Amino acid sequence: MSIYIIEHLEPKIWEWCLIEYKNISKIVGKNNLWFTNIKEKSKALKELSKHGKIITKSVKDLNLKNACVLDPEAKKTLSSKEAKKFDFFIFGGILGDYPPKKRTKSELTTHLKKAKARNLGKCQFSTDNAVFVTKQIILGKELSKMKFINELTIKINDIESTILPFCYPIINKKPLISKELIKYLKSH
Ligand SMILES: C[S@@+](CC[C@H](N)C(=O)[O-])C[C@H]1O[C@@H](n2cnc3c(N)ncnc32)[C@H](O)[C@@H]1O
């Protein structure tokens, strides 16, 4: 059984982070999910603790063996054959930025000397979609067999819309994004 680890790297558990983290729990199940580097004590933390294991320490201090860190800057792409052999998959709890600041590499991969770094292609996924894609690869579907779009426009009302310049898997002909995030975007 694979364990998915989200190393929280934002200064706060922002509402947007919480929405993504809760969605990750739905994707992989709370028993397979660890949130590391959680230093704050807040209402958000109380909520988060219902959706996975909370660890105050950074994943960098857990000394895990047989781990894979998902990093857009990694040289090799994760394959199904290899994915089945890892015990831990580590992701940056980092909100998307454009152009990407390569924070996964500088804040995570560089410090995880024992972990193997792998990419999920060249474009940037949200953390929840990166977890979704990784789970598909573990289940045997190669990245090259999945379909994506490079940006998503969310209609806020008749006049305004928001463009999310990230990659979204196409599932049942629709881009994969949580209903809760759409609700959040429409109300902010
Ligand atoms: C929104 S991304 C953060 C990207 C950030 N802009 C950066 O520069 O690293 C959140 C996390 O999803 C995972 N991720 C997203 N896209 C990826 C890709 N193409 N390959 C591997 N991991 C990816 C990484 O673990 C990353 O830390």
PDBQT file of the ligand as one rigid body, heavy atoms in Angstrom, charges set to zero:
ROOT
HETATM    1  C1  LIG A 201       1.341  23.464  -7.759  1.00  0.00    +0.000 C 
HETATM    2  S1  LIG A 201       2.671  22.341  -7.741  1.00  0.00    +0.000 S 
HETATM    3  C2  LIG A 201       3.955  23.417  -7.190  1.00  0.00    +0.000 C 
HETATM    4  C3  LIG A 201       4.788  23.799  -8.316  1.00  0.00    +0.000 C 
HETATM    5  C4  LIG A 201       5.669  24.968  -7.971  1.00  0.00    +0.000 C 
HETATM    6  N1  LIG A 201       5.325  26.065  -8.828  1.00  0.00    +0.000 N 
HETATM    7  C5  LIG A 201       7.110  24.635  -8.196  1.00  0.00    +0.000 C 
HETATM    8  O1  LIG A 201       7.727  25.511  -8.743  1.00  0.00    +0.000 OA
HETATM    9  O2  LIG A 201       7.605  23.594  -7.822  1.00  0.00    +0.000 OA
HETATM   10  C6  LIG A 201       2.383  21.398  -6.276  1.00  0.00    +0.000 C 
HETATM   11  C7  LIG A 201       3.071  20.048  -6.216  1.00  0.00    +0.000 C 
HETATM   12  O3  LIG A 201       2.486  19.157  -7.167  1.00  0.00    +0.000 OA
HETATM   13  C8  LIG A 201       3.476  18.266  -7.699  1.00  0.00    +0.000 C 
HETATM   14  N2  LIG A 201       3.549  18.505  -9.155  1.00  0.00    +0.000 N 
HETATM   15  C9  LIG A 201       2.807  19.372  -9.878  1.00  0.00    +0.000 A 
HETATM   16  N3  LIG A 201       3.100  19.280 -11.185  1.00  0.00    +0.000 NA
HETATM   17  C10 LIG A 201       4.057  18.314 -11.311  1.00  0.00    +0.000 A 
HETATM   18  C11 LIG A 201       4.784  17.741 -12.408  1.00  0.00    +0.000 A 
HETATM   19  N4  LIG A 201       4.607  18.142 -13.664  1.00  0.00    +0.000 N 
HETATM   20  N5  LIG A 201       5.684  16.782 -12.126  1.00  0.00    +0.000 NA
HETATM   21  C12 LIG A 201       5.891  16.348 -10.859  1.00  0.00    +0.000 A 
HETATM   22  N6  LIG A 201       5.246  16.846  -9.790  1.00  0.00    +0.000 NA
HETATM   23  C13 LIG A 201       4.338  17.805 -10.002  1.00  0.00    +0.000 A 
HETATM   24  C14 LIG A 201       4.779  18.593  -6.992  1.00  0.00    +0.000 C 
HETATM   25  O4  LIG A 201       4.969  17.709  -5.907  1.00  0.00    +0.000 OA
HETATM   26  C15 LIG A 201       4.543  20.034  -6.524  1.00  0.00    +0.000 C 
HETATM   27  O5  LIG A 201       5.314  20.363  -5.399  1.00  0.00    +0.000 OA
ENDROOT
TORSDOF 0
